[in-house]
């Protein structure tokens, strides 16, 4: 957010380049304040709607902000209709086929409201003619296809399609700054954890892996990278300010895939999550902290999947793993 970004910039006032991860609500203000050379838009889905507002409204504000910054290059995911509509107002755009698994927020055209026609990742609107723009970068399974048509294996240390999507977008951004694909990939492949995400740590004889998911789209991706059964999983949800106070989004997540494995439930709003799991007929056990979860799991490995402040609490309890 603005305060955090200002603090980050003040720590390195002479740096020639700043890479700022920006909260969705503050993108228009940051575009106006910083006049960025490049804006990167990955995806847009419901998240903390009690704070950030409805996502179509956010997309409209992004579109207006980008229209007022004609010199800015936008690197955008063409597979997300809301992203494509917002980014289309920019003077220059690099389109990336990064995929969109979570589609529950983009069945309708952001331009006219009509139902979108979808064919795998392709999409179009028969009413107003809005359609997926032609792409120059593409994620294909575990490979990136660059604008020359050359295919290069990604071979990432980070798991899951979401991280492969992020990597392809990052490569497109790197090229905008004159960095070749192979040079950028050499560095990207060294990333094994992002602010504690995917970190593995041992505690009391149990190997624990930390996963972060803050909204339905994130949980969809995180559930896909869980170790297969019988590895137990600890789910945790808080509803503090950084998380958003509203936990109704839990009902948009499909938890049925957790059937047949040991499921532990923690966090300040564990009862909300317990009710949701009960509706999906997923047996569970409530726990109060990470050590109780380890004792209940009685397994050599444990997957921990939590939203933002719950994740940070476990990370602190485990010694603030990186």
Secondary structure, DSSP 4 states (H G I P E B T S, - for coil): -HHHHHHHHHHTTT-S-------GGGHHHHHHHH--SEEEE-------HHHH--HHHHHHHHHHHHHT-TT-EEEEETTSHHHHHHHTTSSEEEEEE------TT-SB-TTT-PBPEEETTEEE-TTT--BPPPPSEEEETTEEE-TTS-EEE---SS-SHHHHHHHHHHHHHHHHTT--HHHHHHHHTT---BTTBT-EEEETTEEEEEEE--SHHHHHHHHHTSPPTTSEEEEE---STTT-S--GGGGGS--GGGTTS-EEEESTTHHHHHHHHHHTT---EE-SSHHHHHHHH-SSEEEEEE-HHHHHHHHHHTT---
